[in-house]
Amino acid sequence: MKVRSSARSQRRQTISRIILIALTLFLSPTSRLFAAEPLLVVNSALNMLTVPLWVAKEKGYFHKYGLDVDTIYIPSGTMGMQALLAGETKILAADGSSVVNARLRGAPVKIFIGMVNFYPNPFFSTPDVKSYADLKGKKIAVTRIGSSSYTATVMLMKKLGLEESRDYTILQLGSTQNRLAALTKGMIQGTTLSAPESVIAKNAGMKVLVSGSELAKLGITIQH
């Protein structure tokens, strides 16, 4: 267990340094230009994918390279993109679908680093859902229309032979925490969850209908 924990810690530190270097190169040829200028980084999730941002900040990696970084949480990539386009931030840590949608509308935004090329969050359901077919007529939650959870969910349901509106209803419930609460209370019958909410869902008796590895095998590819 100690070996695994050490390996995970090393991976997080490595990813944090990669993000730090990318931010430095993206923002300026010389970090001294931004040494005294605060930089706000918006992140759209509170999960393992955004841990490198917090590690870089708490370990002082940003300051080491002349970056005065602060982070703020906005509970969806779609809303985070609105903040980016409004000029409230220069950097957004979110899903690729938000960037693609913005680019299609003519926004001058770009992806300069990615974490994974597939959707890693398992799809959970209430215990009464025994098979994919049982999702017909059910309510499935996402953060926002256009977000990664929405894009991945619609892609997954199509792979399973289910169409939005015709076979199931999409509810926009915001954060992972909100969707977990709705799932455990029976207000919805399915949603994707990231850690630590995925662990809480399992302990509460919720069912992993499609695992993260199964999502990858099904070809639910999305920049995240």
N, C-alpha and C positions, 0 to 999 in steps of 0.2 A: 504493500500500500504506500509506503514511504517513497519507493522508487517511482511509482505512478504519479504521486503528488508532486515529487520533484520535477518529473518530466513535464507535467502540466504547467508548473510554475515557470519553467524555462521557456516553454512555448509562448506563454503569455508575455514574458519579458521580451522575447524576440519579436513578437507581433507588435508590441508597444514601441519598440525601437524602429521598426519598419514604418509604422504610422508617423512617428516623430520625424524621421528622415524625409518622408514624403511631404509632410506639412512644410518642413523647412525649404525643400526644393521648390515646392509649389508657390509658396508665398513670396520668396525673394532670392535673388542670387546671393545676397549676404544677409545673414540673420541679424546683423547689427541694425539694419534699417528698421526692424520691427521689435527691437529689444525693449523699447519703452512703450510700445503700443499694445494695449490689451487685445487679445483675440478670443472671440466667443465661438465655441464649437458646439453645435446643436446635435444631440443624439436622439434617435427616435424610439429607443427601446431600453429597457433595464434588464439586460440578460448577458450571457457569456460573450456574445459578439461585441459588446461595447466595453467589456472589462479592460481591454488594452488602453482605452482612453483614460480611465480612472487610474490605472497603474502608472501610466506615463506622468500624470499630474501629481499623484501622491509620492512617487519616487523622485520627483524633481527632474525628470528627463527633459521636459519642455524648457524649464529655466536653464538647464545646462546648455542648451543650444540657442539661448536668447529669445525664447518665446514665452510671453506672459499669457498663458492660456486659462480660460475658464470654460466650464461646460454647463449646459442646461438641457434638461429633458423636456421634449415635446412628444406626446404619446402617439405619433404616427408619422411615417415618412411623408405623407401627403401634406400634413400640417407643417412639418419641418421644412418642406420645400417652399411653402408659402412664406416662411420667415426668411429663407435664403433669397427668394426673388424680391422680397421687400427691402433687402439690404440690411436686415437686422443681424445677419451673420455672414461670414465668408466661407465657412466650412460646415457641411452637414454630413453626419454619419448616419446613413439610412440605406434603404433598399434601392436597387437599380431601377425598378419600375417607376419610381417617383421621378428619377432623372429622365428616363425615356419619355414619359408622358409630358414633362416640361419641355423637352427638346422638340417634341412633335408640335408643340404650341409656339415654337420659335424662341424659347428662352435660351440664353447663352450660358448654359451650365454644362459641366463635364464630370465624368468619373475619373479620378486620378489614382485611386487605389481601391481594391476590393478584398473582402475577407474570404468569401466562399462563392462558388459558382452554382450552387444548388440551394434549395430551400431546406434548411436543417431542422426545422421545428416539427415534431410529430403531430399528427391529427388525432385529437381526442374526441371521444363520444361518451354519452351517458351509458350506463351498463345495459340498458334495455335494447340498445342498438347491437344486434347480433351479426349483421352483415352490411355490406355497402347498400344493398337494396332497401334496407330499413331506414335509410336517410331520406327516402322519398316522403315529401310532405313535411319534412322537419325544418327547424330553424338552425341556421349555421351563422356563427358570429365572426366578424373580421374587425380590424381596427377602423379603417376607412375605405371607401371605394377608391381604388387606384393604388392602395398600399401593397406592400409585399404579401401580407397575409391574405388580402383579397385576391391578388393575382395568382398566388400559389394555390389557394383554395379552389378557385374557378378552374385552373388547369387540372388539379387533382380530380375534381368532380367529373370533368369531361373524360378523363382517363377511365373513370369508373362508370361511364355511361349516363351521367346525370347532368342536366342542364339547369342553369340558374333560372329562377322564376317558374319554369315549368315543373321542376322536380323538387326544388327546395327554396327556402326564403333566406336571403342575406340580411343580417342585422349589423349595423355599425355601432359597436359598443366601446371603441377606444382601446385603452391599454390592456395588456395581458392580464393584469390584476382584475380588471372589470370582467373580462371574458371568463376567467377562472371562476369568479363568484357566480356568474350567470349559469355556467355549466353545472356547478355543484348544487345549485338551487333548482335545476331543472327548467330554467327559463329558456335555455337553448339546448340543442342536442348534439352539437358538434362545433369544434374550433381548433385552431392550431395553438400550441403553447410552447414557450421556451422555458428553460430552467431559470429560476427555481420553481416557477409555477407548475411545470410539468411534473416535478417530483411531488408537489403538494396534491396535484390532481390524482396521481397514482395512489397516494396514501389515502385519499378520500374515496377510493373505489371507482374512479373514472377509468374508462377503457382506452387503451392505445389502439385505435382502429387502423391507423397507418403509421408505421415508425419512420424516423428520419431516413434510415437506410433504404426502406421501401420506397420512400418518396424519390430518392436519387435513382433507384432502379426503374421507377416509372417514368423517369425523364422530366421531373419537375425542376427544370433548370432555371435559375434566376440569380442575377448578381446581387449579392448581399454584403 
